Amino acid sequence: MRPLFHPAIEDIRPEGILHALSDPERAMIYAQIAGIGAGGACTAFASMGDRVIPKSSLSQHIKILREAGLIHCERQGVEMRNRSRCGEVDERFPGLLAAILGAYAHLSEKTPES
C-alpha cells in the first residue's frame, strides 16, 4: 500500500481548514475525532445520530480532513486509526478550530421555531 499524505504543520493553510470543515457532516466527524483524543477507527464514525454514512462517503470525508492537516491516519491491520492534530493546528492558528466547532455547536442547539 502506498503511504498516506499528511501535510507538515507549516503547510497547513486556513483556507484548507475552512474547506474541510465547511461540510457539517465532516465537521461532526472531526469533532468526534478531536473528542476521542487517542484516536478512533473509521468505523466508529459511520453513524451520525440516526443517519448511517456510507463507507465510500466516510472514506472521502476522512481523506479531506487528513489532507487539510486536521487529522493523522495510521493503518493498523485492516483498520484505519485517526487522531486529531488539534493541538498542532491550534498552535499555528489559535482559536480557529474552537470558533468553527463552536459555531456548529451553536447551530445545533437552536431549535426550529414553530
MIFI-607828 format. One record per residue (C-alpha): residue in one letter; y, z, x. Coordinates in nm, 3 decimals, always signed. Each point is the difference from the previous one (the first is absolute). Example, Ala and Ser with C-alpha at 12.3 -4.5 7.8 and 13.67 -1.06 7.14 Angstrom:
# MIFI-607828
<rec paza="A" v="-0.450" w="+0.780" u="+1.230"/>
<rec paza="S" v="+0.344" w="-0.066" u="+0.137"/>
***
This chain:
# MIFI-607828
<rec paza="M" v="+0.000" w="+0.000" u="+0.000"/>
<rec paza="R" v="+0.347" w="-0.072" u="+0.118"/>
<rec paza="P" v="+0.233" w="+0.294" u="+0.063"/>
<rec paza="L" v="+0.252" w="+0.106" u="-0.263"/>
<rec paza="F" v="+0.371" w="-0.056" u="+0.062"/>
<rec paza="H" v="+0.214" w="+0.315" u="+0.014"/>
<rec paza="P" v="+0.365" w="-0.050" u="+0.098"/>
<rec paza="A" v="+0.150" w="+0.220" u="+0.270"/>
<rec paza="I" v="+0.244" w="+0.253" u="-0.144"/>
<rec paza="E" v="+0.295" w="-0.180" u="+0.161"/>
<rec paza="D" v="-0.102" w="-0.323" u="-0.179"/>
<rec paza="I" v="+0.006" w="+0.157" u="-0.347"/>
<rec paza="R" v="+0.298" w="-0.124" u="-0.201"/>
<rec paza="P" v="+0.159" w="+0.152" u="-0.312"/>
<rec paza="E" v="-0.031" w="-0.329" u="-0.188"/>
<rec paza="G" v="-0.376" w="+0.003" u="+0.063"/>
<rec paza="I" v="-0.025" w="+0.352" u="-0.137"/>
<rec paza="L" v="+0.212" w="-0.088" u="-0.303"/>
<rec paza="H" v="-0.214" w="-0.307" u="-0.069"/>
<rec paza="A" v="-0.325" w="+0.195" u="+0.037"/>
<rec paza="L" v="+0.116" w="+0.275" u="-0.234"/>
<rec paza="S" v="+0.172" w="-0.230" u="-0.251"/>
<rec paza="D" v="-0.324" w="-0.026" u="-0.196"/>
<rec paza="P" v="-0.048" w="+0.317" u="-0.210"/>
<rec paza="E" v="-0.379" w="-0.014" u="+0.032"/>
<rec paza="R" v="+0.024" w="-0.029" u="+0.379"/>
<rec paza="A" v="+0.252" w="+0.284" u="+0.010"/>
<rec paza="M" v="-0.247" w="+0.218" u="-0.193"/>
<rec paza="I" v="-0.278" w="-0.089" u="+0.245"/>
<rec paza="Y" v="+0.227" w="+0.086" u="+0.294"/>
<rec paza="A" v="+0.105" w="+0.330" u="-0.162"/>
<rec paza="Q" v="-0.367" w="+0.092" u="-0.037"/>
<rec paza="I" v="-0.075" w="-0.089" u="+0.362"/>
<rec paza="A" v="+0.305" w="+0.197" u="+0.118"/>
<rec paza="G" v="-0.111" w="+0.295" u="-0.213"/>
<rec paza="I" v="-0.349" w="+0.005" u="+0.149"/>
<rec paza="G" v="+0.129" w="+0.016" u="+0.356"/>
<rec paza="A" v="-0.334" w="-0.011" u="+0.180"/>
<rec paza="G" v="-0.085" w="-0.341" u="-0.142"/>
<rec paza="G" v="-0.205" w="-0.127" u="-0.283"/>
<rec paza="A" v="-0.236" w="-0.284" u="-0.070"/>
<rec paza="C" v="+0.130" w="-0.304" u="-0.185"/>
<rec paza="T" v="-0.235" w="+0.071" u="-0.289"/>
<rec paza="A" v="+0.185" w="+0.327" u="-0.066"/>
<rec paza="F" v="+0.301" w="-0.206" u="-0.115"/>
<rec paza="A" v="-0.191" w="-0.239" u="-0.227"/>
<rec paza="S" v="+0.125" w="+0.162" u="-0.319"/>
<rec paza="M" v="+0.354" w="+0.081" u="-0.103"/>
<rec paza="G" v="-0.014" w="+0.221" u="-0.305"/>
<rec paza="D" v="-0.192" w="-0.190" u="-0.263"/>
<rec paza="R" v="+0.025" w="-0.333" u="+0.185"/>
<rec paza="V" v="-0.259" w="-0.124" u="+0.251"/>
<rec paza="I" v="+0.136" w="-0.216" u="+0.283"/>
<rec paza="P" v="-0.227" w="-0.292" u="+0.091"/>
<rec paza="K" v="-0.135" w="+0.018" u="+0.355"/>
<rec paza="S" v="+0.178" w="-0.323" u="+0.102"/>
<rec paza="S" v="+0.336" w="+0.132" u="-0.125"/>
<rec paza="L" v="-0.054" w="+0.334" u="+0.171"/>
<rec paza="S" v="-0.080" w="-0.175" u="+0.329"/>
<rec paza="Q" v="+0.321" w="-0.202" u="-0.028"/>
<rec paza="H" v="+0.208" w="+0.312" u="-0.073"/>
<rec paza="I" v="-0.151" w="+0.181" u="+0.299"/>
<rec paza="K" v="+0.066" w="-0.302" u="+0.225"/>
<rec paza="I" v="+0.367" w="-0.015" u="-0.103"/>
<rec paza="L" v="+0.044" w="+0.375" u="+0.059"/>
<rec paza="R" v="-0.170" w="-0.029" u="+0.341"/>
<rec paza="E" v="+0.200" w="-0.303" u="+0.112"/>
<rec paza="A" v="+0.323" w="+0.172" u="-0.107"/>
<rec paza="G" v="-0.095" w="+0.286" u="+0.232"/>
<rec paza="L" v="-0.041" w="+0.260" u="-0.273"/>
<rec paza="I" v="-0.368" w="+0.072" u="+0.055"/>
<rec paza="H" v="-0.258" w="-0.015" u="+0.275"/>
<rec paza="C" v="-0.345" w="-0.129" u="-0.095"/>
<rec paza="E" v="-0.321" w="+0.054" u="+0.188"/>
<rec paza="R" v="-0.347" w="-0.128" u="-0.077"/>
<rec paza="Q" v="-0.272" w="+0.265" u="-0.017"/>
<rec paza="G" v="-0.328" w="-0.168" u="-0.076"/>
<rec paza="V" v="+0.045" w="-0.187" u="-0.326"/>
<rec paza="E" v="+0.306" w="+0.201" u="-0.100"/>
<rec paza="M" v="+0.362" w="-0.050" u="+0.088"/>
<rec paza="R" v="+0.180" w="+0.330" u="+0.066"/>
<rec paza="N" v="+0.376" w="+0.009" u="-0.056"/>
<rec paza="R" v="+0.258" w="+0.247" u="+0.120"/>
<rec paza="S" v="+0.372" w="+0.011" u="-0.049"/>
<rec paza="R" v="+0.245" w="-0.066" u="+0.281"/>
<rec paza="C" v="+0.259" w="+0.192" u="-0.201"/>
<rec paza="G" v="+0.103" w="+0.227" u="+0.289"/>
<rec paza="E" v="+0.059" w="-0.291" u="+0.238"/>
<rec paza="V" v="+0.187" w="-0.204" u="-0.263"/>
<rec paza="D" v="+0.211" w="+0.299" u="-0.103"/>
<rec paza="E" v="+0.104" w="+0.053" u="+0.362"/>
<rec paza="R" v="+0.114" w="-0.361" u="+0.021"/>
<rec paza="F" v="+0.161" w="-0.015" u="-0.348"/>
<rec paza="P" v="+0.073" w="+0.360" u="-0.110"/>
<rec paza="G" v="-0.021" w="+0.051" u="-0.375"/>
<rec paza="L" v="-0.089" w="-0.361" u="-0.090"/>
<rec paza="L" v="-0.355" w="+0.066" u="-0.118"/>
<rec paza="A" v="+0.098" w="+0.319" u="-0.182"/>
<rec paza="A" v="+0.277" w="-0.186" u="-0.184"/>
<rec paza="I" v="-0.226" w="-0.287" u="-0.108"/>
<rec paza="L" v="-0.290" w="+0.220" u="-0.109"/>
<rec paza="G" v="+0.243" w="+0.243" u="-0.164"/>
<rec paza="A" v="+0.147" w="-0.285" u="-0.205"/>
<rec paza="Y" v="-0.347" w="-0.096" u="-0.125"/>
<rec paza="A" v="-0.075" w="+0.364" u="-0.083"/>
<rec paza="H" v="+0.327" w="+0.023" u="-0.192"/>
<rec paza="L" v="-0.086" w="-0.313" u="-0.200"/>
<rec paza="S" v="-0.346" w="+0.127" u="-0.085"/>
<rec paza="E" v="+0.146" w="+0.329" u="-0.130"/>
<rec paza="K" v="+0.215" w="-0.181" u="-0.254"/>
<rec paza="T" v="-0.156" w="-0.053" u="-0.337"/>
<rec paza="P" v="+0.087" w="-0.295" u="-0.222"/>
<rec paza="E" v="+0.249" w="+0.087" u="-0.270"/>
<rec paza="S" v="-0.118" w="-0.025" u="-0.358"/>
***
